[in-house]
Amino acid sequence: MKGPRVPREIEGGDAWTAPRGWFSPFGVLCIVGFLGRLSYEMLRTPITPLYARELGAPTYLIGLIVAAVTITGIVVKMPSGALSDLFGFRRLMSLGAVVKATGPFLYLAVFSWPGLLIVRFYHGLATALYAPPASALVAKVYPDARARRLGTYSAFENAGVVGGPILGGVILAALGFSLAFVVSGAIGLMAFLAMTRIPRDRHTMPEKTHEPGQLRQALRRVGRGVREIAADPTIRLVSLVESLLWMGTGSLQAYLPLYALTLHMPIWQIGLLSGGQGVASVVSRPWLGRRSDTFGRRPLIIAGILLCMAALIVIPYMPGFLDLLPLAVLFGLGTGMVTPSTTAMIGDLVRQGNYGSAMGVFGSIWDMGHAAGPVVFGFLVVALGFRTSWLLMAAGMAGALALFLFGTGRRAGARPAPGT
């Protein structure tokens, strides 16, 4: 009698160290990241704020509708990362891929802004379930090139971040909202099919199987691990910097399209503007990740935050597309400096076996900023206008950077060492 079938990837050696290529596990992981983000981000901006406006949503609530997917991440990312340590990275990533494939089609059934808000909360599960296990998987498999690999992976994801708004803007201008939702869903289905090629091996599957009766005890252990990681002051400071960075990013994603409308820009230019900030990230993240591995994390974090602050302060003074696009690119370059270094710094600090928990804590704090940015900015812009509101966002980044420098100064020493 034949025994249970063992997947070929588990029988053999380590597939992740096989020759590089598009169909290596790491290559497939990058493809899934690209397609998933392309589908997801083309609906985030400019389509969601413009569609919310089309459905009659109040200006101060458009930020909440855009941020709803991120609010889901706040709630789900932390348990997602922790449970991936327990049940394996692949299972949680597969659940996220299912949402990537189904979420966009639900927008077709939306006819009011409250309905759009509900669909946005569901769509947020796509990255909330997928992102922490995916980052943790890369951090675990490649400990000696962590920032470079994370930078490469995030570059593929950010290629989707770049292409999504551009594709969404072009399709919206040419064909309307409904076909934009269909195209996004088709791309999400492609991401789901690519996900099935991620191997089931010792990296992606749990080290041992837990019986249902052991679940409560196992979850207690997960909770202790999460509390232990969240209690690390350096992890909290790194997460704070990333959170404030993404407050600014979220405010741009939700309200830069509406600011562009006040300048009477055509929709296709708004799409290019929304995607422009990601172009610099795609080009710079792998290279900057390598620099972070070599020279240390702090210099890249400091320079990137300063660039983003400068861009936010100047953007609302610019009168047209050709003036705004370079500033959007400058902001993207800043995020390309910060995010690979902060993510790798979390990987440097975490204890072996808690990568998923660490990325979950990091992702949840990050998402708090990403969600708060559009919501807070929505109220600020109604009361104070674009210039003062983005100035306050930059001031928040400055405060987070000051706390980071003060809190990590002694650890870094006079000369940053690799991984600090």
C-alpha positions in Angstrom: 0.0 0.0 0.0 1.3 3.4 -0.9 1.9 5.9 1.8 0.7 9.5 1.7 2.2 11.6 -1.1 5.1 13.8 -0.1 5.5 16.9 -2.1 8.6 16.8 -4.3 9.9 20.0 -2.7 10.0 18.4 0.7 11.6 15.2 -0.5 14.5 17.0 -2.1 17.0 19.4 -0.9 16.5 23.1 -0.3 14.7 24.5 -3.3 15.4 28.1 -2.2 19.2 27.7 -2.8 18.6 26.3 -6.3 20.0 28.3 -9.3 18.3 31.7 -9.6 15.6 32.4 -12.2 12.0 33.4 -12.6 10.8 29.9 -11.7 13.0 29.5 -8.6 11.0 29.8 -5.3 12.3 33.3 -4.7 11.5 34.3 -8.3 7.9 33.0 -8.0 7.6 34.8 -4.6 8.6 38.0 -6.4 6.1 37.4 -9.2 3.3 36.9 -6.6 4.3 40.1 -4.8 4.2 42.0 -8.1 0.9 40.8 -9.4 -0.8 41.0 -6.0 0.3 44.6 -5.5 -0.6 45.6 -9.0 -4.1 44.4 -8.5 -4.4 45.9 -5.0 -2.8 49.3 -5.6 -4.6 50.1 -8.9 -7.8 50.2 -6.7 -6.2 52.1 -3.8 -5.3 55.2 -5.8 -6.5 57.0 -7.8 -9.6 54.8 -8.3 -10.9 54.6 -4.7 -10.8 58.3 -3.8 -12.3 59.2 -7.2 -14.9 56.5 -6.9 -15.8 57.5 -3.4 -16.2 61.1 -4.6 -18.4 59.8 -7.5 -20.6 58.0 -4.9 -21.1 61.2 -2.9 -18.8 60.5 0.1 -18.0 63.6 2.2 -14.5 64.9 1.7 -13.5 64.3 5.3 -14.5 60.6 5.0 -12.7 59.8 1.7 -9.5 59.3 3.7 -11.3 56.7 5.9 -12.6 54.8 2.8 -9.1 54.7 1.3 -7.6 53.7 4.6 -10.1 51.0 5.4 -7.8 48.3 3.9 -5.0 49.4 6.1 -7.3 49.4 9.2 -7.9 45.8 8.5 -4.1 45.3 8.5 -3.8 46.8 12.0 -6.2 44.2 13.3 -5.0 41.2 11.3 -1.3 41.6 10.6 -0.1 40.9 14.1 -1.9 37.6 14.5 -1.2 36.7 10.9 2.6 37.0 11.5 2.4 35.2 14.8 0.3 32.4 13.5 2.5 31.9 10.5 5.3 31.0 12.9 3.0 28.3 14.3 1.2 27.0 11.2 3.7 27.8 8.5 4.2 30.8 6.2 2.6 29.2 3.1 -0.9 28.7 4.7 -1.3 32.3 5.7 0.1 33.5 2.3 -2.4 31.3 0.5 -5.3 32.8 2.4 -4.1 36.3 1.4 -3.9 35.2 -2.2 -7.5 34.1 -2.1 -8.6 37.6 -1.1 -6.4 39.1 -3.8 -8.3 37.1 -6.3 -11.9 37.7 -5.0 -11.8 41.2 -3.5 -11.7 43.3 -6.7 -14.9 41.7 -8.1 -16.9 42.8 -5.1 -16.5 46.4 -6.1 -18.8 45.7 -9.0 -21.7 45.2 -6.4 -21.1 48.6 -4.7 -23.6 51.4 -5.3 -23.1 53.6 -2.3 -20.1 54.9 -0.3 -21.0 52.8 2.9 -20.9 49.7 0.7 -17.6 50.7 -0.7 -16.3 51.1 2.9 -17.3 47.5 3.7 -15.7 46.1 0.6 -12.5 48.0 1.4 -12.3 46.4 4.8 -12.5 43.0 3.3 -10.0 43.8 0.5 -7.5 44.7 3.3 -7.2 41.0 4.2 -5.2 40.5 1.0 -2.0 42.1 2.3 -2.8 41.7 6.0 -2.7 37.9 5.7 0.0 37.7 3.0 2.6 40.4 3.8 4.0 39.5 7.2 4.5 35.8 6.4 6.1 36.7 3.0 8.6 39.2 4.6 9.3 36.7 7.4 10.0 33.9 4.9 12.6 36.0 3.1 14.2 37.1 6.4 14.4 33.4 7.5 15.7 31.9 4.3 18.4 34.5 3.6 20.0 35.6 6.9 23.3 36.6 5.3 21.7 38.8 2.7 18.6 39.9 4.5 18.3 43.5 3.5 19.4 42.8 -0.2 16.8 40.1 -0.6 14.1 42.1 1.2 15.0 45.0 -0.9 14.7 42.9 -4.1 11.4 41.4 -3.0 10.0 44.8 -2.0 11.2 46.2 -5.4 8.9 43.7 -7.2 6.0 44.6 -4.9 6.7 48.2 -5.5 6.7 47.7 -9.2 3.1 46.8 -8.7 2.7 49.8 -6.5 4.0 51.9 -9.4 2.1 50.2 -12.1 -1.2 49.9 -10.3 -2.0 53.6 -10.1 -0.8 54.2 -13.7 -2.8 51.2 -15.0 -5.8 52.2 -12.9 -5.7 55.8 -14.1 -5.4 54.8 -17.8 -8.2 52.2 -17.7 -10.4 54.5 -15.7 -9.9 57.4 -18.2 -10.6 55.1 -21.2 -13.1 52.5 -20.0 -14.7 53.6 -16.7 -14.8 52.1 -13.1 -16.4 48.7 -13.9 -13.8 47.5 -16.3 -11.1 48.8 -13.9 -12.5 46.5 -11.2 -12.6 43.5 -13.7 -9.0 44.0 -14.7 -7.9 44.2 -11.1 -9.7 41.0 -10.3 -8.1 39.2 -13.3 -4.6 40.2 -12.1 -5.5 39.0 -8.6 -6.5 35.6 -10.0 -3.0 35.4 -11.7 -1.4 36.1 -8.4 -3.4 33.3 -6.8 -2.3 30.8 -9.5 1.3 31.9 -9.1 1.0 31.3 -5.4 0.3 27.6 -5.9 3.9 27.3 -7.2 5.5 28.3 -3.9 7.0 25.1 -2.5 5.9 23.2 0.5 9.2 22.7 2.3 10.9 23.1 5.7 10.9 26.9 5.3 7.2 27.5 4.3 5.5 24.7 6.4 5.4 24.4 10.2 8.1 22.5 11.8 5.6 20.2 13.6 1.9 19.7 13.4 -0.3 20.9 16.2 -3.5 19.0 17.1 -6.7 21.0 17.5 -6.7 20.4 21.2 -3.3 22.1 21.5 -4.4 25.3 19.7 -5.2 27.3 22.9 -1.9 26.5 24.5 -0.1 27.2 21.2 -1.8 30.6 20.9 -0.7 31.5 24.4 2.9 30.8 23.4 2.3 33.0 20.3 0.9 35.7 22.5 4.0 35.6 24.8 6.3 35.8 21.8 4.4 38.8 20.4 4.5 40.6 23.8 8.2 39.9 24.1 8.9 41.4 20.7 6.6 44.3 21.2 8.4 45.1 24.4 11.8 45.6 22.7 12.3 49.4 22.7 14.4 49.4 19.5 11.8 47.5 17.6 9.2 50.1 18.8 11.4 53.0 17.7 12.0 51.5 14.2 8.3 50.8 13.9 7.4 54.3 14.9 9.6 55.8 12.2 8.0 53.5 9.6 4.6 54.4 10.9 5.0 58.1 10.6 6.6 57.7 7.2 3.5 55.8 6.1 1.2 58.5 7.6 2.6 60.8 5.0 2.4 58.1 2.3 -1.3 57.5 3.1 -2.1 61.1 3.0 -0.6 61.4 -0.5 -2.4 58.3 -1.7 -5.8 59.5 -0.6 -5.6 63.2 -1.2 -3.0 63.9 -3.9 -5.6 62.8 -6.6 -8.1 65.2 -5.1 -5.5 68.0 -4.9 -4.7 67.3 -8.5 -8.3 67.7 -9.4 -8.3 71.2 -8.0 -5.5 71.9 -10.5 -7.8 70.6 -13.3 -5.5 67.7 -14.2 -6.8 65.0 -16.5 -7.3 61.6 -14.9 -4.5 59.9 -16.8 -2.0 62.4 -15.4 -3.4 61.9 -11.9 -2.7 58.1 -12.4 0.9 58.9 -13.5 1.3 61.2 -10.5 0.0 58.6 -8.1 2.4 56.0 -9.5 5.4 58.3 -9.8 6.5 58.1 -6.2 7.0 54.4 -6.6 9.3 54.6 -9.6 12.2 55.7 -7.5 11.5 53.0 -5.0 11.6 50.2 -7.6 14.9 51.4 -9.0 16.6 52.2 -5.7 15.4 49.5 -3.1 17.7 46.6 -4.1 20.7 48.9 -4.4 19.9 50.7 -1.2 19.2 47.4 0.6 22.8 46.3 -0.3 24.2 49.6 1.1 22.2 49.0 4.3 23.8 45.6 4.6 27.2 47.1 4.2 27.1 50.5 5.9 24.4 50.1 8.5 20.6 50.9 8.7 20.6 54.3 10.4 22.2 56.5 7.7 19.6 55.3 5.1 16.7 55.7 7.5 17.8 59.3 8.4 18.4 60.4 4.8 15.1 58.9 3.5 13.0 60.5 6.2 14.5 63.9 5.4 13.7 63.6 1.7 10.1 62.6 2.4 9.7 65.5 4.8 11.0 68.0 2.1 8.7 66.6 -0.5 5.6 66.8 1.7 6.3 70.5 2.6 6.8 71.6 -1.0 4.1 69.6 -2.9 1.1 71.9 -2.1 2.9 74.9 -3.5 3.3 73.3 -6.9 0.8 74.4 -9.6 0.9 71.6 -12.2 1.8 68.1 -13.2 5.4 68.8 -14.3 6.1 70.5 -11.0 4.5 67.8 -8.9 6.0 64.7 -10.6 9.6 65.3 -9.5 8.5 65.7 -5.9 6.4 62.5 -6.0 9.6 60.7 -7.3 11.6 62.4 -4.5 9.2 61.0 -1.9 9.4 57.6 -3.5 13.2 57.7 -3.3 12.9 58.5 0.4 10.7 55.5 1.1 13.1 53.4 -0.9 15.8 54.4 1.5 13.8 53.8 4.7 11.7 50.7 4.3 14.3 48.1 3.3 16.5 49.3 6.2 13.7 49.3 8.8 12.5 45.9 7.8 16.0 44.5 7.8 16.6 46.1 11.2 13.6 44.3 12.6 15.1 41.0 11.2 18.4 41.8 12.9 16.8 42.3 16.3 14.4 39.4 16.4 15.2 36.0 18.0 15.4 32.9 15.9 12.0 31.4 15.3 9.9 34.6 15.9 10.3 36.2 12.4 6.6 36.0 11.7 5.7 37.5 15.1 8.2 40.4 14.6 7.0 41.2 11.1 3.4 41.1 12.4 4.1 43.6 15.2 6.1 45.8 12.8 3.4 45.5 10.1 0.6 46.4 12.6 2.4 49.5 13.9 3.3 50.5 10.3 -0.4 50.1 9.3 -1.5 52.3 12.2 0.4 55.1 10.6 -0.7 54.2 7.1 -4.4 54.1 8.2 -4.2 57.2 10.4 -2.6 59.3 7.7 -5.6 59.6 5.3 -8.1 59.7 8.2 -6.3 62.5 10.1 -5.5 64.3 6.9 -9.1 64.3 5.8 -10.1 66.3 8.9 -7.0 68.5 8.7 -7.5 69.5 5.0 -11.1 70.5 5.6 -10.1 72.7 8.5 -6.6 74.0 7.5 -6.1 73.3 3.8 -3.5 71.3 1.9 -0.4 73.4 2.8 -0.7 73.4 6.6 -1.9 69.8 6.7 1.1 68.4 4.8 3.4 70.6 6.9 2.0 68.9 10.0 2.6 65.5 8.5 6.2 66.4 7.9 6.5 67.7 11.5 5.3 64.3 12.7 8.0 62.6 10.7 10.6 65.0 12.3 9.4 64.0 15.8 9.7 60.3 15.1 13.1 60.7 13.6 14.3 62.6 16.6 13.1 59.9 19.0 14.7 57.2 16.8 18.1 59.1 16.8 18.0 59.6 20.6 16.9 56.0 21.3 19.3 54.2 19.1 22.3 56.6 19.3 24.3 54.6 21.9 23.6 51.3 20.2 24.8 52.6 16.9 28.1 54.0 18.2 30.4 56.3 16.4 30.5 54.4 13.2 27.4 52.4 12.1 28.1 48.7 11.8 26.4 46.4 9.3 22.9 45.5 10.5 22.6 48.4 13.0 
